[in-house]
């Protein structure tokens, strides 16, 4: 089972073999010598194109799973999958017994290959275990679920300045960090989130651990906190950073702010939920009372991808004393429930546009100065919309006095390829700010 669950869906032999089988199956469905067959095929192509755009319209305007059209590549692959289904129907209607038996099998191979291509673009599932959930199913709960225990006897490092100045890597320090599951209650906000996760770096596991900085990470939407562990490959990225910094790295907390995979609270206090309060009151309080971390807010940061990047910008703009540093990866210009801004305002703020505008990051930044805030922006070079947002937001941030860095990820669209390639540069850039590098 381990061999199956760890099978790589994006690189390696599996996607190549699947693509070859799908091409052969598609050719078998497509190439037939029947009167009027080419006319049927052309009609199927046109119908598939229309249905693919209809799926895109449904996702954006009805299901509300995205405020933006799907990438053209994704729409094209959806169309290819629909075309395969239509070809199967044509084969069933005008064929013998064996073709009727094999046509659904051939169609299934093409559809699975199409799904693999969509996944390869988005990068949401890297292994079969990610799809089934087995890759994160056995993550152990954090041992200390109540108030943090007293440190081990001895002189625990309690650095006044950057931890890097007083840290000496002890012998026998583990080479990798630990990921645990946790529950973060919304005691003030009343918000109930799904299971959250925490990454504890090697230095945290020392007998007398130092007080480490904090990084709060928010996933995209639709999504869940496990996305940072699966698609975002958080543990390997953080372990590599720790290995380059004598075991030092931020303690990473991944809370849930949406309540479900399709939920969208916009990280705001609104008629939907009070997730702004959750992130600025409940989550920091839980971290400080449960984990041995640096309470100095200058050592705290927040980051996220897509929806999470927007959320990170909001927190830094609205609450710079709690989250003075941020990592915005492919974030939006402002939070949204749908492509219709009016619908967003009606649903979340009862139609009060002024209340919504007052808490959008661009409006908030326009009224404030942030000489002590840092923010790292990144977007895919092939993602024109979100690269535009990055340029707009970074310019606005600079004008407020923020220290800003931008990063374009080559050959990437709006996908998890951006966090995979931008997290390490972001952490390196923030390391001095967090006290992890000179």
C-alpha positions in Angstrom: 0.0 0.0 0.0 2.9 2.4 0.7 4.1 2.0 -2.9 0.6 2.9 -4.2 0.0 5.8 -1.8 3.4 7.3 -2.5 3.1 7.1 -6.3 4.0 10.5 -7.8 1.1 11.9 -9.8 3.0 14.9 -11.3 6.4 13.5 -12.2 7.9 10.1 -12.8 6.7 7.1 -14.8 3.0 7.1 -13.7 1.8 10.2 -15.5 3.8 9.2 -18.6 2.3 5.7 -18.7 -1.2 7.2 -18.1 -0.7 9.8 -20.9 0.4 7.1 -23.4 -2.6 4.9 -22.5 -5.0 7.9 -22.8 -3.6 8.9 -26.2 -4.0 5.4 -27.5 -7.6 5.2 -26.0 -8.5 8.5 -27.4 -7.2 7.6 -30.9 -9.2 4.4 -30.7 -12.4 6.3 -29.9 -11.8 8.9 -32.5 -10.6 7.1 -35.6 -13.5 5.2 -37.2 -14.6 4.6 -40.8 -18.3 5.3 -40.8 -20.4 7.5 -43.0 -20.9 10.9 -41.4 -18.4 10.1 -38.7 -16.3 13.3 -39.2 -19.4 15.4 -39.0 -20.3 13.7 -35.7 -16.8 14.3 -34.4 -16.8 18.0 -35.3 -20.2 18.4 -33.6 -18.9 16.7 -30.5 -15.9 19.1 -30.5 -18.1 22.1 -30.6 -20.5 20.8 -28.0 -17.5 19.9 -25.7 -16.2 23.5 -26.0 -19.6 24.9 -25.1 -20.0 22.6 -22.1 -16.5 23.4 -20.9 -17.3 27.1 -20.8 -20.6 26.2 -19.1 -18.6 24.4 -16.4 -16.4 27.4 -15.9 -19.5 29.7 -15.7 -21.1 27.4 -13.1 -18.0 27.2 -10.9 -17.7 31.0 -10.9 -21.3 32.2 -11.0 -23.4 29.4 -9.3 -21.2 27.3 -7.1 -19.1 30.3 -6.1 -15.9 28.2 -5.9 -13.9 30.9 -7.5 -14.3 34.6 -8.1 -12.4 34.3 -11.3 -12.6 32.3 -14.5 -10.6 29.1 -14.5 -7.3 29.2 -16.3 -7.6 28.6 -20.1 -5.4 25.5 -19.8 -7.8 24.0 -17.2 -10.9 24.9 -19.3 -9.2 23.2 -22.3 -8.5 20.0 -20.4 -12.1 20.0 -19.1 -13.3 20.3 -22.7 -11.0 17.3 -23.6 -12.6 15.2 -20.9 -16.1 16.1 -22.0 -15.1 15.3 -25.6 -14.0 11.9 -24.6 -17.4 11.3 -22.9 -19.2 12.4 -26.1 -17.0 10.1 -28.2 -17.9 7.2 -26.0 -21.6 7.9 -26.5 -21.1 8.0 -30.3 -19.2 4.7 -30.1 -22.0 3.1 -28.1 -24.6 4.2 -30.6 -22.9 2.9 -33.7 -20.8 -0.2 -32.9 -20.7 -3.9 -32.1 -20.6 -5.6 -28.8 -16.9 -5.4 -28.1 -16.7 -1.7 -28.9 -19.6 -1.1 -26.6 -17.7 -2.9 -23.8 -14.4 -1.2 -24.5 -15.6 2.3 -25.2 -16.3 3.1 -21.5 -12.9 1.8 -20.5 -11.2 4.0 -23.1 -13.2 7.0 -22.1 -12.3 6.4 -18.4 -8.6 6.3 -19.2 -8.9 9.6 -21.1 -10.9 11.3 -18.3 -8.4 10.1 -15.6 -5.5 11.4 -17.7 -7.4 14.8 -18.1 -7.9 14.9 -14.3 -4.2 14.2 -13.9 -3.3 17.1 -16.3 -5.6 19.5 -14.4 -3.9 18.4 -11.2 -0.5 18.8 -12.7 -1.4 22.4 -13.5 -2.8 23.2 -10.0 -0.4 20.9 -8.1 -3.0 20.1 -5.4 -2.3 16.4 -5.1 1.3 15.2 -5.5 0.7 11.5 -4.7 -2.1 9.0 -4.6 -1.9 9.3 -0.8 -2.8 13.0 -1.1 -5.9 12.1 -3.1 -7.1 9.4 -0.6 -6.0 11.4 2.4 -3.7 8.7 3.7 -0.7 11.0 3.5 -2.0 13.2 6.3 -4.3 10.7 8.1 -1.8 9.6 10.6 -0.5 12.9 11.8 -0.4 12.7 15.6 -2.2 15.3 17.8 0.1 17.8 19.6 1.1 16.2 22.9 0.4 19.4 24.9 -3.2 20.3 24.2 -3.6 22.5 27.4 -1.5 25.3 28.7 2.2 25.0 27.8 4.3 22.9 30.2 7.3 24.2 32.0 10.5 23.9 30.1 13.1 21.2 31.0 15.4 22.0 33.9 18.3 24.1 32.9 18.9 27.5 31.3 16.4 27.7 28.5 17.4 30.2 25.8 15.4 33.4 26.3 17.0 35.8 24.0 16.2 39.5 24.2 17.5 40.1 20.7 17.5 37.8 17.6 17.6 34.1 18.6 20.4 33.5 16.1 22.7 35.6 18.3 22.4 33.3 21.3 21.7 29.9 19.7 24.3 27.2 19.7 23.1 24.0 17.9 23.4 21.2 20.5 24.8 17.8 19.6 22.2 15.2 18.6 19.6 17.7 17.4 17.1 16.0 15.1 17.5 16.8 11.5 13.8 17.3 10.7 10.9 19.0 12.3 7.6 17.5 13.5 4.1 18.1 12.2 1.2 17.7 14.7 -2.6 18.2 14.4 -4.2 20.7 16.8 -7.6 22.3 17.6 -7.7 26.0 17.9 -10.9 27.2 19.7 -12.6 30.4 18.7 -13.2 31.5 22.3 -13.7 35.1 21.5 -14.8 35.0 17.8 -17.1 32.0 18.2 -15.7 30.6 15.0 -15.3 26.8 14.7 -12.5 25.8 12.4 -11.5 22.4 11.1 -8.3 20.6 12.3 -5.3 22.8 12.3 -1.6 21.8 12.1 1.6 23.0 13.6 5.2 22.5 12.4 7.8 22.4 15.1 11.4 22.8 13.8 14.4 20.9 15.0 15.4 23.6 17.4 12.0 23.4 19.1 12.9 19.8 20.0 16.1 20.7 21.8 16.2 19.9 25.6 16.3 23.6 26.3 14.6 25.1 23.2 14.9 28.8 22.3 11.9 31.0 21.8 11.3 30.8 18.1 9.5 33.1 15.8 6.0 32.3 14.5 4.6 32.0 11.0 0.9 31.6 10.5 -0.1 30.1 7.1 -3.5 30.2 5.4 -4.4 27.9 2.5 -6.3 28.8 -0.6 -10.1 28.5 -1.1 -11.5 26.0 -1.9 -9.1 24.1 0.3 -8.1 23.0 3.8 -5.1 23.4 6.1 -3.7 20.0 4.8 -3.1 21.7 1.4 0.0 23.3 2.9 1.3 19.9 3.9 0.4 18.1 0.6 0.4 20.6 -2.3 2.6 23.1 -0.4 5.2 20.5 0.7 5.6 22.6 3.9 7.7 20.1 5.9 10.4 19.5 3.3 10.6 23.3 2.7 10.9 24.1 6.4 13.3 21.3 7.1 15.6 22.6 4.3 15.5 26.1 5.8 16.2 24.7 9.2 19.2 22.7 7.9 20.7 25.8 6.5 20.2 27.7 9.8 21.5 25.3 12.4 18.1 23.8 13.1 16.4 27.2 13.5 13.1 27.9 11.7 9.8 29.5 12.5 7.1 27.5 14.4 4.5 27.3 11.7 0.8 27.2 12.6 -1.8 26.4 9.9 -5.3 27.3 11.2 -8.6 26.9 9.3 -10.5 30.1 8.6 -13.3 28.8 6.4 -14.9 25.9 8.3 -15.3 23.7 5.2 -13.6 23.1 1.8 -16.1 25.3 0.0 -16.6 27.9 2.8 -15.4 31.4 2.3 -15.3 33.8 5.3 -12.9 36.3 3.5 -10.9 36.5 6.7 -13.2 39.2 7.8 -15.6 40.0 10.7 -18.9 40.0 8.8 -22.3 38.4 8.7 -20.6 35.1 7.6 -18.2 34.7 10.5 -15.8 36.7 12.7 -12.6 35.3 11.3 -10.7 38.5 11.6 -11.2 38.2 15.4 -10.3 34.6 15.2 -6.9 35.3 13.5 -6.0 38.4 15.6 -7.3 37.3 19.0 -8.0 33.5 19.3 -5.1 32.1 17.2 -2.4 34.3 18.8 -3.7 33.6 22.3 -3.7 29.8 21.6 -0.2 30.0 20.3 1.2 31.9 23.2 -0.5 29.7 25.8 0.3 26.4 24.1 3.7 26.7 22.4 7.1 28.0 23.5 7.5 30.8 21.0 8.8 34.3 21.0 6.0 36.6 22.2 7.7 39.6 20.5 5.3 40.6 17.7 8.3 41.7 15.6 9.1 38.0 15.3 5.6 37.1 14.0 4.5 36.8 10.4 1.5 35.6 8.4 1.4 34.1 4.9 -0.8 32.3 2.5 -1.5 31.3 -1.1 -4.3 32.7 -3.2 -7.2 33.3 -0.8 -4.6 32.9 2.0 -2.3 35.5 0.4 -5.2 37.9 0.4 -5.8 37.1 4.0 -2.2 37.7 4.9 -2.2 41.1 3.3 -5.4 42.0 5.2 -3.9 41.0 8.5 -0.8 43.0 7.9 -2.8 46.0 6.7 -5.4 46.0 9.5 -3.3 44.6 12.3 0.4 45.5 11.8 1.2 45.3 15.6 0.1 41.6 15.6 1.4 40.6 12.1 4.1 43.1 11.1 5.4 40.8 8.4 3.6 38.9 5.6 4.0 36.6 2.7 1.4 37.1 -0.1 1.6 34.4 -2.7 -0.8 34.9 -5.6 -3.2 37.0 -3.5 -6.2 39.0 -4.8 -6.5 42.7 -4.8 -9.3 42.4 -2.3 -11.4 39.5 -0.8 -14.3 38.3 -2.8 -17.1 35.7 -2.6 -17.9 35.8 -6.3 -17.1 37.7 -9.5 -20.0 40.1 -8.6 -18.7 42.6 -6.0 -22.2 43.6 -5.2 -23.1 40.0 -4.3 -20.1 39.9 -2.0 -21.2 43.0 -0.2 -24.8 41.9 0.0 -23.9 38.5 1.4 -21.2 39.5 3.9 -22.3 43.0 4.9 -26.0 43.2 4.2 -25.4 45.6 1.3 -23.3 48.1 3.3 -20.6 48.9 0.7 -19.0 51.4 3.1 -18.5 48.7 5.8 -16.8 46.4 3.2 -14.7 49.1 1.7 -13.4 50.1 5.1 -11.7 46.8 5.7 -10.3 46.0 2.2 -6.5 46.2 2.2 -6.0 48.8 -0.5 -8.5 51.2 1.3 -6.9 50.6 4.7 -3.3 51.0 3.4 -4.3 54.3 1.7 -5.1 55.8 5.1 -2.1 54.5 7.1 1.7 54.4 7.2 3.6 51.2 7.9 7.3 52.0 8.5 7.8 48.9 10.6 6.1 46.3 8.3 7.6 43.9 5.8 5.8 42.0 3.0 6.9 39.6 0.4 4.8 39.2 -2.8 5.0 36.5 -5.4 2.9 35.4 -8.4 3.3 33.0 -11.4 4.9 34.6 -14.4 2.1 33.1 -16.6 -0.6 34.3 -14.3 -1.4 37.7 -15.8 -4.3 38.6 -13.6 -2.5 37.8 -10.3 0.8 39.3 -11.5 -1.2 42.4 -12.1 -2.5 42.3 -8.5 1.0 41.7 -7.2 2.3 44.8 -9.0 -0.7 46.9 -7.9 -0.5 45.8 -4.2 3.3 46.0 -4.0 3.3 49.6 -5.3 0.6 50.5 -2.8 2.5 48.8 0.0 5.7 50.7 -0.9 3.9 54.0 -0.9 2.9 53.4 2.8 6.4 52.9 3.9 6.4 49.1 4.0 9.6 47.2 3.1 8.6 45.2 0.1 10.0 42.4 -2.0 8.4 40.9 -5.2 9.1 37.6 -6.8 7.9 36.2 -10.2 7.9 32.4 -10.4 8.9 31.4 -14.0 6.6 29.1 -16.0 3.9 29.1 -13.3 0.2 30.0 -13.4 -2.2 30.4 -10.6 -1.1 27.1 -8.9 0.7 25.6 -6.0 3.9 25.8 -8.1 4.1 29.4 -6.7 4.3 28.5 -3.0 6.7 25.5 -3.9 9.1 27.9 -5.5 8.5 31.1 -3.6 8.4 30.0 0.1 12.2 29.4 0.3 13.0 32.9 -1.1 10.4 34.4 1.2 11.8 32.7 4.3 15.3 33.7 3.4 14.3 37.3 2.9 12.4 37.4 6.2 15.0 35.5 8.2 16.8 38.6 9.6 13.5 40.1 10.4 12.5 37.0 12.3 15.8 36.8 14.1 16.9 33.6 12.3 19.8 35.2 10.4 22.2 38.1 11.0 
